[in-house]
Amino acid sequence: MVNWDKPSLRKPSGGLNNSVNARDKKESEKGGVFSETKIAPQDRKKTLSSLGGNTKIKHLLANKVTVTDSQTKKNVVGSLITVRQNDANRQYARRNILTRGAIVEVELGNATRMVRITSRPGHSGGVNAVLLAASEEKAFSEPKASKAAKKEAKKETPKPKKPASEKK
């Protein structure tokens, strides 16, 4: 579904802006469709024409990421494994959708590391990321316990029994 970037129907005073109401939508107010950049075995990009004769590249499927190490200032290309956390929408983490700010598990050489995506894959046509510090990485590397595991842990801890004299 396309998002429309139409001007506000209200003036700063709160009254109706009839000049906006009295006209149709303009093509220049039309936004684009959200491109869900997913992790896949092969890359796929889409080129779109935009205003002024320019072009936009949308990344539809990605399998590689350019990772920058902020301490050594070196760039390394790694392969994407899975999305660990996505603050934009937690469903995106389940569906492996890449957005800016997502925490992703990446294979760099023979090591698996956590990175934060810094680019906008749906707009820029590439996936860039920064390595997380060791303290940040620990929080995301350990999987959270499921509801079933929490119930099992509750069952294993015995409840203290009340003496017979206190029972009614």
C-alpha positions in Angstrom: 0.0 0.0 0.0 1.3 3.4 -0.9 1.7 6.2 1.7 0.6 9.7 0.6 2.6 12.7 1.9 -0.2 15.1 1.5 -0.2 18.5 3.3 -2.1 18.9 6.5 -5.9 19.6 6.2 -5.7 22.0 9.2 -4.1 25.5 9.4 -1.9 26.4 12.5 -5.0 28.2 13.9 -7.0 24.9 13.8 -9.3 26.0 10.9 -9.7 23.9 7.7 -7.3 24.6 4.9 -9.7 24.7 2.0 -7.0 25.1 -0.6 -5.8 21.6 0.2 -9.3 20.1 0.4 -10.3 21.7 -3.0 -7.8 19.8 -5.1 -6.9 16.2 -6.0 -3.9 14.3 -4.9 -0.7 15.1 -6.8 1.7 12.5 -8.1 4.6 14.1 -6.3 2.8 13.5 -3.0 2.8 9.8 -3.6 5.2 7.8 -1.5 6.6 4.4 -2.1 5.9 0.9 -0.9 8.0 -0.4 2.0 10.6 -2.8 0.6 11.1 -5.6 3.1 14.8 -6.4 2.7 15.1 -10.1 3.7 18.0 -12.4 4.3 18.3 -14.9 1.4 20.9 -17.0 -0.3 21.2 -14.6 -3.3 21.1 -10.8 -3.6 18.3 -9.1 -5.5 18.0 -5.4 -6.1 15.4 -3.3 -7.9 16.1 0.0 -9.7 13.4 2.7 -9.6 13.3 6.1 -11.3 12.7 9.0 -9.1 12.2 12.8 -9.4 14.7 14.8 -11.4 15.7 11.8 -13.6 17.5 10.2 -10.7 17.4 6.5 -9.8 16.9 4.7 -6.5 18.2 1.2 -5.8 16.1 -0.9 -3.4 17.6 -4.0 -1.9 15.0 -6.8 -1.8 17.1 -9.8 -0.8 20.5 -9.7 0.9 23.1 -12.2 1.8 26.2 -10.0 2.4 27.0 -7.1 4.7 29.9 -4.7 4.9 31.0 -4.6 8.5 33.1 -1.7 9.9 35.2 -2.3 13.1 35.1 1.1 14.9 38.4 0.3 16.8 40.6 -0.8 13.9 38.7 1.3 11.2 38.7 -1.6 8.8 35.9 -2.9 6.6 35.1 -6.6 6.2 32.5 -8.3 4.1 30.5 -10.9 6.0 27.6 -13.2 5.3 24.2 -12.7 7.1 22.9 -15.4 9.3 19.8 -14.1 11.1 18.2 -11.1 12.7 18.4 -11.1 16.5 16.5 -8.0 17.3 14.7 -5.2 15.4 13.4 -2.2 17.3 11.3 -1.1 14.4 9.0 -4.1 14.8 9.6 -7.4 16.6 7.8 -9.3 13.9 10.7 -8.2 11.5 13.1 -10.1 13.7 11.0 -13.3 13.3 10.7 -12.7 9.5 14.4 -11.8 9.1 13.6 -8.3 7.7 16.6 -5.9 7.7 16.0 -2.2 8.7 18.3 0.4 10.1 19.2 -0.3 13.7 18.5 -4.0 13.5 20.9 -6.3 15.5 22.1 -9.1 13.1 24.2 -12.2 13.5 27.0 -12.2 10.9 29.7 -14.7 10.0 33.0 -13.0 9.6 35.7 -15.5 8.5 35.3 -18.4 10.9 33.7 -16.3 13.8 30.1 -15.4 14.4 29.6 -11.8 15.6 26.7 -9.4 16.3 26.4 -6.2 14.3 24.1 -3.2 14.1 22.9 -2.1 10.7 23.6 1.5 9.9 22.4 1.9 6.4 18.8 1.8 5.0 18.8 -1.3 2.8 15.4 -0.4 1.2 16.7 3.0 0.1 20.5 2.8 -0.4 20.8 -0.6 -2.1 23.4 -1.9 0.3 23.7 -3.3 3.8 26.3 -1.6 6.0 26.9 -2.4 9.7 29.1 -1.7 12.7 30.5 -4.3 15.1 28.9 -4.3 18.5 31.2 -4.1 21.6 31.7 -7.3 23.6 29.5 -6.1 26.4 26.6 -5.3 24.0 27.1 -8.5 22.1 26.6 -10.7 25.2 23.1 -9.4 25.7 22.0 -10.5 22.2 24.0 -13.7 21.8 22.2 -15.6 24.6 18.7 -16.8 23.5 15.8 -15.9 25.8 14.1 -18.7 27.6 10.8 -19.8 26.1 7.5 -19.9 28.1 7.7 -23.7 28.2 11.2 -23.5 29.8 10.0 -21.0 32.3 7.1 -23.3 33.3 9.4 -26.2 33.7 11.7 -24.2 36.0 8.7 -23.2 38.1 7.6 -26.8 38.5 11.1 -27.9 39.6 11.2 -25.4 42.5 9.2 -26.9 45.4 6.7 -24.8 47.3 7.1 -24.6 51.1 4.4 -26.7 52.8 2.3 -25.2 55.6 2.1 -27.1 58.9 -1.2 -29.0 59.5 -2.1 -26.7 62.4 -2.3 -23.7 60.1 -4.7 -25.3 57.7 -8.4 -24.7 58.2 
